[in-house]
Amino acid sequence: MADEQMAEDWEQVVAPAPTAGLTGPPARPLDAIDRDILRILQTDGRASIRSVAERVHVSRANAYARINRLIDDGVIRGFSARVNHERAGHGASAYITLKIVQNSWRTVREQLQALPGAAHIALVSGDFDVLLLVHTPDNRTLRELVLTKLQSIPEVLSTRTLLVFEETDLDPDHRDPGR
């Protein structure tokens, strides 16, 4: 019995701490080729395996295996299009800061995910608790979102809205300080 207890205690010591939002083992370290593949796919998520392989100087099988590993490890969370929100009919964008009731993050996050136009939600430190990016068709819709939807969530104590006048997506070369 004592041996079993020692084994359980040892497993608790050596077991990695769970990481919020992640499941499975931690991602393997990325090498220069992996980082190049990520840069290529961030620039063009529709790049073919053949094109990626040629640009990073590996075989197609190697590129395919690396991309699948990056997906399996959760490094690549998906592929998407970069949208010009104004041309897509969402001409009003805003960052909204929220102060929320302590320990209500999970509840608030679920409600924010259901909001129309919610594009990004982050739990942050500082003078507020949550940073929310929304895209709406116009300022009237944005106003309704803030005044009727956000402020009606019981766990939301206060909000502050920062209108976005202009935005620019940075290409991956500008985001990677190692380049």
Order of alpha helices (4+ residues) and beta strands (2+ residues): alpha-alpha-alpha-alpha-beta-alpha-beta-beta-alpha-beta-alpha
